Amino acid sequence: MPSRPPQPPLDRWFSSERTMGLASSVLICVVTVTTWATTWSDWYSYRTVERYADDPDRLAEADLFSGSLGIVSAIALFAAAAVFIVWLWRVRWNAEMFCRGEHRFTRGWVLGSWICPVVNLWYPKQVVDDIVAASDPRTPPQTEALRDLPGTRLVWVWWLTWVVGLVSGNIVQRGVLGGTNSVGDLRTNVILSTISAVSTSAAAVLAVQLIAHIDDLQANRPWVPWWASDQGQQAFRLPPAN
């Protein structure tokens, strides 16, 4: 899937994405809070079924908590995902101008890699790997292929923790949708829900660090497009943050 533009992207210029990155980081923190709230509601439901299985009022109350927090969590996740994808799309634009190196996927995969089943377990990491490599000031502008450059430990750890949280969370969600009612099944669900919350929280912390890292790389790299890097064009840099 060749991704290098057929000609230099002259329809835009570099742009600072610090504000969008900050907004994404804040929303990621909100998602972390709602994730733990949802985990608490899972434990509450489990304890209610375990102790008050014959009390319909308590069971209804537990279902109300679980359903309400589930809706809030879904809204927060959607908002964070939308802002993060927009930020990722824009830093990909910058990366394409910093370095001519071929990205592994076309720009459409900045979004598609997250929503396509199965490949969403590794495609997004490769998209981010290429953005980091192209944004790094140490990467020569005329580098031919970004896939040949070594990845960073930050991206690796972020992605592994995210996948663990994603997989365990999906198992819990299937149990909920499948109408899990027995105490044993609910116990398994809350354990997996806790594992998902821990992994997702770790991934959130690392995601905030990754956003800041990419923004710093792009701010510290001279704002000269790769096709003008050998023409002595004046370099522009992002002004320091206030």
Residue, then its C-alpha position, 0 to 999 in steps of 0.5 A: m500500500p504505497s503512501r508517498p504522495p505523487q507530488p509534494p503536498l503543496d496545498r498546506w504548510f506545517s502546523s503546530e498541533r500542541t493544542m489538539g494534543l493537549a485536548s486529546s490528553v485531557l479527554i484520555c484522562v477523562v476516559t481513564v476516570t470513567t473506566w475506573a467508574t465502570t469497573w466499580s459498577d461491575w464490582y458493585s453489581y457482582r457484590t449485589v448479586e452475590r449478597y442480594a440475589d433475591d432482592p429485585d430492588r437492589l438488583a435494579e439499582a445495580d443495573l441502573f448504576s451499570g447502565s448509566l456509567g456505561i453510557v457516560s463511559a461510551i460518550a467519553l471514549f467516543a469524544a477522546a477517540a475523535v479528537f485523538i484521530v484528528w490530532l494523529w491525522r494532522v501530525r501525519w500531515n506534518a510527518e509527510m512534509f518533514c520526510r519523503g520516506e514512504h509510510r507503510f499505509t496510506r493516510g486513510w489508514v490513520l482512521g481505518s487502522w483503528i476500526c477494521p477488525v483484526v488488523n486494529l491489533w497492530y496497524p495503528k502501532q505501525v502508523v504511529d511508528d512511521i509518524v515518530a520516525a518521520s518527525d524525529p529530527r535525526t531522520p534525514p529528509q530524503t530517507e526512502a522508507l520509514r519501515d526500515l527505521p527502528g521503533t521506539r520503546l515508548v510506542w511498544v509499551w503503549w501499544l502492548t498495554w492498550v491491546v491487553g486492555l482492549v482484549s480483556g475489555n471486549i471479553v467483559q463486554r461480550g459477557v455483559l451482552g450475553g446476559t451473564n447472571s451466575v455469580g461465578d461468571l460475574r466474578t470472572n467478568v469483574i476480574l477481567s474488568t479490573i485487568s482492563a482498567v489497569s491496562t487501559s490506565a497504563a496505556a492512557v499515561l503512556a498515550v499522553q507521554l507519546i502525544a507530548h513526545i511527537d509534539d516535541l519532535q515536530a516542534n524541534r525539527p526545522w520546518v523545512p519540507w523534504w523537497a526543499s531540504d537541499q535548496g537552502q530554504q529558511a528553517f522555521r521552528l515552532p515558537p516555545a510554549n508560554 
